[in-house]
Amino acid sequence: MAEAFEETAETFEETAETFEETAEKLCRCLPIRVTSQDVERYPKTAKLLKRIANDYITRDGVIRSTQDEVDRAKDRLKEAKFFYFQQKVLFTELQELLLDVEQSKVSSEPVHLKGNLDLYSMLQQSVTVATAACHIASPPTEHAGSRQASILGIKAEHLRQIDPRQGALQQHLQATQQSIIPELESRLKSKCEELVEYHDVSKQSSHSGKNKALAFAKAAQLPAVIEAELKQLQEQEEIRKLKQQSEEKFWEYYNMLCKSLDMSVELLRDRKLKREREKDKLTGDWLAARCDALCLKLAVIKEQVLKETYSPQAVAALRKIKHELDESLHHCHTERQHLQQSLQAYRLVGGDFPSLVDEYSRLQEVIKNKQWALQELSQVGDSKSL
């Protein structure tokens, strides 16, 4: 019953979540590339991937149990590094303190220290012996084999024999701590204040008691501030790298696009246009041959039309018509010559020719009128006799 309820809840959750959201979640939680179409097409595979992302594998493709062990190991390493650097700071500050004491002995400059100089001398010898013992106690190299470690024949037993901590320093341990620890704290506190002033240069002020207390309070928060600034600088560096990469990609794509355009132009000019020119030449030759064939066909059709139009009977009739036309033309030419000769004769008469023509025309008109009157009179006489 519980399994059925769980399946029903998962089904409701899958239906409530869109395919795009599921694909985005899978791409964010697993080192894969999934689209909404893949989720819609393969819902069981998407469900399996979601379960794997939630229970088994991280975004980097590492098993979650292994990742948890790595995280715990990182935490332990962080704690060990913190303890080591803490001890390193104290040891370095102690070395600087002893060095200042030695320099004060040489330069005879007064140094404000808590405790007597003999205590610092024993402490210097103890630090020297401890440093040498630390170097001797380092793991042997491959060439040394299993031999006991030593430096110039000095072994760890020799250093323990001359270690002053076994003597007077152990007897005055409480007094030594009461003298050295406040001095170290004071020196470290001043260095923390200097670090705060160096970090925040724009807000440096006088070294009053209130300002010193405020600087020391800021020094306690300085690691977190520096870590935040370092993270911000890393983000800015990543943004700068992304911008640089995007710019490089832009110019890379731009150069690729230019090369593609040049290649396209070359292909178009050397191949496409060349082929088109050859194709146009072939097309022109084909059209010229077809035009010649059409001209020949037209000549044949013309001859056929002439043959069908001018049959032997039509040719004989046309020849007869031509003969009559030639005779009519010859007669017209002859008449034209007679008229021209008459006109020439009239022109030879002189300037009275127009008046003679007018008189001739009038007389011809009078004659016509008289002839018409006589004809009318003769018709009237015939009708009376009847």
C-alpha positions in Angstrom: 0.0 0.0 0.0 2.9 2.3 0.9 4.6 1.5 -2.4 1.4 2.3 -4.4 1.1 5.6 -2.5 4.7 6.4 -3.2 4.3 5.6 -7.0 1.1 7.8 -7.0 2.9 10.7 -5.4 5.8 10.4 -7.8 3.4 10.3 -10.8 1.6 13.4 -9.5 5.0 15.1 -9.0 6.1 14.2 -12.5 2.8 15.5 -14.0 3.0 18.7 -12.0 6.5 19.3 -13.2 6.8 20.2 -16.8 9.1 18.4 -19.3 11.3 21.5 -19.6 11.8 21.8 -15.9 12.6 18.1 -15.6 15.1 18.3 -18.4 16.7 21.4 -16.9 17.0 19.7 -13.5 18.6 16.6 -15.0 21.1 18.7 -16.9 21.9 20.6 -13.7 22.2 17.6 -11.5 24.0 15.1 -13.9 26.8 15.5 -16.4 24.4 14.8 -19.3 22.5 16.6 -22.0 18.7 16.0 -22.0 16.0 17.8 -23.8 12.3 18.1 -23.1 11.5 15.9 -26.1 13.7 13.2 -24.6 11.9 13.4 -21.3 8.5 13.3 -23.0 9.5 10.4 -25.2 11.2 8.3 -22.5 9.5 9.0 -19.2 10.8 5.9 -17.3 14.4 6.7 -18.3 13.8 10.3 -17.0 12.4 8.9 -13.7 15.5 6.6 -13.3 17.8 9.5 -14.0 16.1 11.7 -11.4 16.4 8.9 -8.8 20.1 8.5 -9.7 20.6 12.2 -9.4 18.9 12.4 -6.0 20.4 9.2 -4.4 23.6 8.0 -6.1 25.5 10.4 -8.3 26.6 14.1 -8.0 26.9 16.7 -10.7 30.5 15.7 -11.4 29.6 12.1 -11.9 31.0 10.9 -8.5 29.2 8.5 -6.3 27.5 10.3 -3.4 29.1 8.1 -0.7 32.5 8.8 -2.2 31.7 12.5 -2.4 30.7 12.5 1.3 34.0 10.8 2.2 35.9 13.4 0.1 34.0 16.2 1.8 34.9 14.8 5.3 38.5 14.4 4.2 38.5 18.0 3.0 37.1 19.1 6.4 39.7 17.1 8.3 42.4 18.6 6.0 41.1 22.1 6.6 41.2 21.6 10.4 44.7 20.1 10.2 45.9 23.0 8.0 44.3 25.5 10.4 46.0 23.9 13.3 49.3 23.7 11.4 49.2 27.4 10.3 48.2 28.4 13.8 51.3 26.7 15.2 53.4 28.0 12.4 52.3 31.6 13.1 53.2 31.1 16.8 56.5 29.5 16.0 57.4 32.2 13.5 56.5 34.9 15.9 58.6 33.3 18.6 61.5 33.1 16.2 61.1 36.8 15.4 60.9 37.6 19.1 64.2 35.7 19.8 65.8 37.3 16.8 64.9 40.8 18.1 66.4 39.8 21.5 69.6 38.8 19.8 69.7 42.0 17.7 69.2 44.0 20.9 72.2 42.3 22.4 74.4 43.2 19.5 73.1 46.8 18.9 72.6 47.6 22.6 69.2 49.1 21.8 66.7 48.8 24.6 63.9 46.4 24.0 60.8 46.3 26.2 60.4 42.6 27.1 58.6 40.8 29.9 61.1 38.6 31.7 64.9 38.5 32.0 67.3 37.8 29.1 68.5 34.5 30.6 65.0 33.1 30.1 65.0 34.2 26.5 68.5 32.6 26.0 67.2 29.2 27.4 64.2 29.6 25.1 66.4 30.3 22.1 68.5 27.2 22.8 65.4 25.1 23.3 63.9 26.3 20.0 67.2 25.6 18.2 67.3 22.0 19.6 63.7 21.4 18.8 64.2 22.6 15.2 67.2 20.4 14.7 65.4 17.4 16.2 62.5 18.0 13.8 64.9 17.9 10.9 66.6 14.8 12.1 63.2 13.1 12.8 62.1 13.5 9.2 61.5 10.2 7.3 64.7 8.7 5.7 65.2 8.8 2.0 65.4 5.7 -0.3 69.2 6.0 -0.3 69.4 6.1 3.5 67.5 2.8 3.8 66.6 1.7 7.3 69.6 3.5 9.0 68.9 5.8 11.9 68.5 9.4 10.8 71.3 11.8 11.7 72.8 15.1 10.6 76.6 15.4 10.6 76.7 12.4 12.9 74.3 14.0 15.4 71.3 11.9 16.3 68.1 12.6 18.2 69.5 11.0 21.4 72.3 13.6 21.5 69.9 16.4 21.2 67.7 15.0 24.0 70.7 14.9 26.2 71.5 18.6 25.7 67.9 19.8 25.6 67.5 22.5 28.3 63.8 21.8 28.5 64.8 18.8 30.7 66.5 21.2 33.1 66.0 24.8 34.1 63.3 25.6 31.5 61.0 22.9 32.8 61.5 24.2 36.3 60.5 27.7 35.3 57.8 26.7 32.7 55.0 28.6 34.4 57.1 31.8 34.6 58.2 31.4 31.0 54.7 31.1 29.8 53.6 34.1 31.9 56.4 36.1 30.3 56.3 34.9 26.7 52.6 34.4 26.0 51.6 38.0 26.7 54.5 39.2 24.6 53.5 37.0 21.7 49.9 38.1 22.0 50.9 41.8 22.0 53.1 41.4 18.9 50.4 39.4 17.1 47.8 41.9 18.0 49.9 44.8 16.6 50.4 42.8 13.4 46.7 42.2 13.1 46.1 45.9 13.4 48.7 46.6 10.8 47.0 44.0 8.5 43.7 45.8 9.0 45.2 49.2 8.2 47.0 47.7 5.2 43.8 46.1 4.0 41.7 49.2 4.5 44.1 52.0 3.5 41.4 54.6 2.9 40.2 54.4 6.5 43.5 54.6 8.4 43.2 56.8 11.5 45.0 57.6 14.7 46.1 54.9 17.0 43.7 55.7 19.8 42.5 53.1 22.2 39.0 53.0 20.6 40.5 52.7 17.1 42.8 50.0 18.2 39.9 48.0 19.7 38.0 48.5 16.5 40.9 47.5 14.4 41.4 44.3 16.5 37.7 43.5 16.1 38.0 44.0 12.4 41.1 41.8 12.4 38.9 38.9 13.7 36.6 39.3 10.7 39.5 39.9 8.3 39.8 36.2 7.1 36.1 36.1 6.2 36.3 39.5 4.4 39.5 38.5 2.5 37.8 35.2 1.6 34.7 37.1 0.3 36.9 39.5 -1.7 39.0 36.6 -3.0 35.8 34.9 -4.1 34.6 38.1 -5.7 38.0 38.5 -7.5 37.7 34.9 -8.7 34.2 35.6 -10.0 35.5 38.7 -11.8 38.4 36.7 -13.2 36.0 34.0 -14.4 33.8 36.7 -15.9 36.8 38.2 -17.6 37.9 34.8 -18.9 34.3 34.1 -20.1 34.3 37.5 -21.9 37.7 36.8 -23.4 36.6 33.3 -24.5 33.4 34.8 -25.9 35.4 37.4 -27.8 37.8 34.8 -29.0 34.9 32.6 -30.1 33.3 35.6 -31.8 36.4 36.3 -33.8 36.9 32.6 -34.5 33.3 32.4 -35.8 33.8 35.7 -37.7 37.0 34.4 -39.4 35.3 31.1 -40.1 32.3 33.0 -41.6 34.7 35.0 -43.8 36.4 31.9 -45.0 33.1 30.3 -45.7 32.0 33.4 -47.7 35.3 33.4 -49.6 34.9 29.7 -50.3 31.3 30.2 -51.4 32.3 33.0 -53.8 35.1 30.9 -55.2 32.8 28.0 -55.7 30.2 30.3 -57.3 32.7 31.9 -59.6 34.9 28.9 -60.5 32.3 26.2 -60.6 28.7 27.5 -60.7 29.4 30.3 -63.2 31.7 28.2 -65.3 29.1 25.5 -65.5 26.4 28.1 -66.3 28.6 29.6 -69.0 29.1 26.1 -70.5 25.4 25.4 -70.2 24.6 28.8 -71.8 26.9 28.0 -74.7 25.4 24.6 -75.2 21.9 26.1 -75.0 22.9 28.8 -77.6 24.3 26.2 -79.9 21.1 24.2 -79.5 18.9 27.2 -80.2 21.0 28.2 -83.2 20.6 24.6 -84.6 16.9 24.7 -83.9 16.6 28.1 -85.6 18.4 26.8 -88.7 16.0 23.8 -88.7 13.0 26.2 -88.5 14.4 28.3 -91.4 14.7 25.1 -93.5 11.2 24.1 -92.5 9.9 27.5 -93.5 11.7 27.3 -96.9 10.1 23.9 -97.5 6.7 25.2 -96.5 7.1 28.1 -98.8 8.0 25.9 -101.7 5.0 23.7 -100.8 2.7 26.7 -100.7 4.1 28.0 -104.1 3.6 24.5 -105.6 0.0 24.3 -104.3 -0.8 27.9 -105.4 0.7 27.9 -108.9 -0.7 24.7 -110.5 -0.3 24.2 -114.3 -3.8 25.4 -115.0 -3.3 28.5 -112.8 0.0 29.2 -114.5 -1.6 29.0 -118.0 -4.4 31.3 -116.9 -1.9 33.7 -115.3 0.2 33.7 -118.5 -3.0 34.5 -120.5 -3.9 37.3 -118.1 -0.3 38.6 -118.3 -0.5 38.6 -122.1 -3.7 40.6 -122.0 -2.2 43.0 -119.5 0.9 43.4 -121.6 -1.3 44.2 -124.6 -3.3 46.7 -122.6 -0.2 48.2 -121.3 1.2 48.5 -124.8 -2.0 50.1 -126.0 -2.0 52.6 -123.1 1.6 53.5 -123.8 0.7 54.1 -127.5 -2.3 56.2 -126.6 -0.2 58.1 -124.1 2.4 58.8 -126.8 -0.4 60.1 -129.2 -1.8 62.4 -126.4 1.7 63.7 -125.7 2.2 64.4 -129.4 -1.2 66.2 -129.6 -0.4 68.2 -126.5 2.9 69.2 -127.9 1.2 70.3 -131.1 -1.3 72.4 -129.0 1.6 74.0 -127.2 3.2 74.9 -130.5 0.2 77.1 -131.4 1.3 79.8 -129.0 -0.4 82.0 -126.3 -3.9 82.0 -128.0 -4.3 78.3 -127.3 -6.2 78.7 -124.1 -8.7 81.1 -125.7 -9.1 78.7 -128.7 -9.7 75.9 -126.2 -12.3 77.9 -124.4 -14.0 78.9 -127.7 -13.9 75.3 -128.8 -15.5 74.2 -125.5 -18.2 76.8 -125.9 -19.0 75.9 -129.4 -19.1 72.2 -128.4 -21.6 73.1 -125.7 -23.7 75.2 -128.1 -23.7 72.3 -130.6 -24.9 69.9 -127.9 -27.7 72.3 -126.9 -28.9 72.8 -130.6 -28.8 69.0 -131.1 -30.9 68.5 -128.1 -33.4 71.1 -129.1 -33.7 69.6 -132.6 -34.2 66.2 -131.1 -37.0 67.6 -129.0 -38.7 69.4 -131.8 -38.6 66.3 -134.0 -40.2 64.2 -131.3 -43.0 66.8 -130.9 -43.7 66.9 -134.7 -43.9 63.1 -134.8 -46.5 63.0 -132.0 -48.7 65.6 -133.8 -48.8 63.7 -137.0 -50.0 60.7 -135.2 
